[in-house]
Every structure is written in C-alpha cells, then in structure tokens.
Amino acid sequence: MKNHNNEKAIILIPSLEPDRKLLAYVNELKEHGLTDVIIIDDGSGEYYQPIFCELTTIGCVVLHHPENYGKGCALKTGFKYIQENYDWFSCVVTVDSDGQHAVKDVLRILEISKKNPDTLSLGVRDFSMSGIPVKSLLGNRFVSFVFALLYGRYLSDTQTGLRAFGIPLLEFMLDVKGERFEYEMKMLIACVQAGISIEMIPIQVIYIDSNEGTHFKPILDSVRVVGTILSDFFRFSVSSIVSAAVDLGIAWLLLDFLHAYFKLEYLKILIATSVARVISTVLNYLLNRNFVFREKSAGGRSLIRYLMLCAVIIIFSTTGVYVLYKGFGINEKIGKVICDTLLYFLSYQVQQRWVFK
C-alpha cells in the first residue's frame, strides 16, 4: 500500500502524554506511504518515554521538550527542525496525537495541499452531526461567529489540528506568535490579515471516549483562544475611545476659547469641530498604525488608504441613515446608531486587511 508520492510529505504530531494508540496510528500512516513522521514530545515525562522510544525504532524523528511548553511551541519546534533538516518537501501536515484524524483524511488534505502550496488547508469537522460533545459544539460555533464578525471570514472549524501547507508558508508559520493552543488561532488570524488563502476540507468526526483524552483545558485555554481573537479588536476599541475623547475635549475647549473672537455662532462651531476632528483623526491613525495593527513598513500609503476609508465611511453612514429614515421610518438618531455600529466592525476589517495590511 506504500505510495512513493507521499515520501516527501512530512507529518508533524505534537504529543503530550500519549498512549499506545499513537503507535498504532503512526504505523497506519506509514502503511500508506507517509514515512516522514516527526513527533514532538512536549514534556510528557519519564513514564511515557518507552512509547517515544518505540516511535523512534519504527523510523520516526522524535524531538523532546524538557517540560510542557505548549502546543504552539511544539509545532514551531517541528517547523524549525524541518527548515533546518529538509532540503525539499511537498508539504507539512500537522496532526493531533489523540487519533481524531482519520488517515484517509490526512491523505486527502495532503494531496490538496500539494496542489496548493501557498494555501493553508484546514480539515474541518461537521459539527451538525450527532454525537458531538456539547462543549466542542458550542465552543466552535461561538468562536467561528466571533472570528467571522471581526475578521470577515467564516471558518466552520477554527480549532482543528489537521492543517497542511507547502514550502512557501513555512517561514511565515514560524513567525506567528503564540505558545499554547492559542497559536493555532493566531495562525488563522495572521493568514487572513496577510491575504493568504485558506481552504476548508470536510473530514470525518472522530471523538474517542467523548474526547476525554484531550489536553485542552476548557476554561483556561478557551480564555486564551477568545482573548487571541479579541486582542486586536480590544486595542482598536481603546484607540477609538481615546480618539473620540480627544475629539470631544478639543472641541469643547475651542468652543470656549473662540467664544470671545467669533460672534457668528455657526463659524465658531465649524472651526472648533474641524480642528478637533483633524487632530483626533491623525491621533486615531497613529494609534491604529502603531498600537493596534502594528504596521511595520514606513511610508504614506496606509495614511492615504486610511483617509479614503474615512471618506467612504462618512458616505455610507449618511446614506444608510437616510435609507433607514425614508425607506423604513426609523428615527435618524436610532438609524445612525445602527449604521455606525455596523460600519465600526466593517472599518476594523478593512483596516486590518487593506489599510494596514
């Protein structure tokens, strides 16, 4: 059953305290021609070393962490080893060590990745099927919704460990921040922000003993994952609040200061509002560039794009409020709240994917 086309496809398995099912799983992978298997022992301890020794005897490369550093660190240890020891390979496939990924699905995602080396291929589970643990179903649905809201891309399974990519993306994956389970989420965010294509491939859903073997800590690791998704948006919100406060504060100060110099009320308001808006806009741009999205490249391209976005947002807001008022009879103030809330999320997505890309 050996397939020579798979010899340069590298299977990377991070592992913490495995049982003997991992040996059987690796043997099945090898029977299908997947001979390049790298296992990362993420600080499992002495009790589990016989299993890792057996994996070495059947031809696996086993790398050891002296203590548990986390899944993200384990994956990057594997990526670094591949970078330093393989002159050429067709793709890297990351697989969980708990037997949840059927070998036929590994083979399928591998073949798709070979044809699309610049794409991150995800093996996504169908959570509408019966028998899915409630915590997995609710957790994935919620995270997928929030991810789509903030990053403009719906991924039905953001926490899948079955992923594949080609040579062009190896360095990129090494540069993604993160040490534990949140690394896989940061990988998705980084790909969306960088414009890297993500392909979803349906796979079989396998839960062994109701997923009791997982090392995912429901509360702590869920907080890390959700925090990863919301971190940029939280900074974006802080930037917006600070800029709004500066805008309002400067406008109020100027209204008091200009009172003695302008008898024409409209002109006084126009000058105060305009000066405050210019200053707050520049401040918001600088905060978003350096604090929120951390744009590395210099130059004025992002400033031009930012100003273009501001103009488009004003037009969309005005048009939306008018349509809601004239077409649906919604009060202008309520209409503005609705439009500006939707445009706020749109602005966040456009800024991260275009303005500060």
Sequence and secondary structure as in RCSB ss.txt:
>XXXX:A:sequence
MKNHNNEKAIILIPSLEPDRKLLAYVNELKEHGLTDVIIIDDGSGEYYQPIFCELTTIGCVVLHHPENYGKGCAL
KTGFKYIQENYDWFSCVVTVDSDGQHAVKDVLRILEISKKNPDTLSLGVRDFSMSGIPVKSLLGNRFVSFVFALL
YGRYLSDTQTGLRAFGIPLLEFMLDVKGERFEYEMKMLIACVQAGISIEMIPIQVIYIDSNEGTHFKPILDSVRV
VGTILSDFFRFSVSSIVSAAVDLGIAWLLLDFLHAYFKLEYLKILIATSVARVISTVLNYLLNRNFVFREKSAGG
RSLIRYLMLCAVIIIFSTTGVYVLYKGFGINEKIGKVICDTLLYFLSYQVQQRWVFK
>XXXX:A:secstr
   GGGTTEEEEEEESS  THHHHHHHHHHHTT  EEEEEEES  GGGHHHHHHHHHTT EEEEESS   HHHHH
HHHHHHHHHH S  SEEEE  TTS S HHHHHHHHHHHHH TTSEEEEEE TTSTT  HHHHHHHHHHHHHHHHH
HS   S TT   EEE GGGHHHHHHS  SSTHHHHHHHHHHHHHT  EEEEEE    GGGGTT    TTHHHHHH
HHHHHHHHHHHHHHHHHHHHHHHHHHHHHHHHHTTT   HHHHHHHHHHHHHHHHHHHHHHHIIIIIS   S SS
HHHHHHHHHHHHHHHHHHHHHHHHHHHH   HHHHHHHHHHHHHHHHHHHIIIIIT 
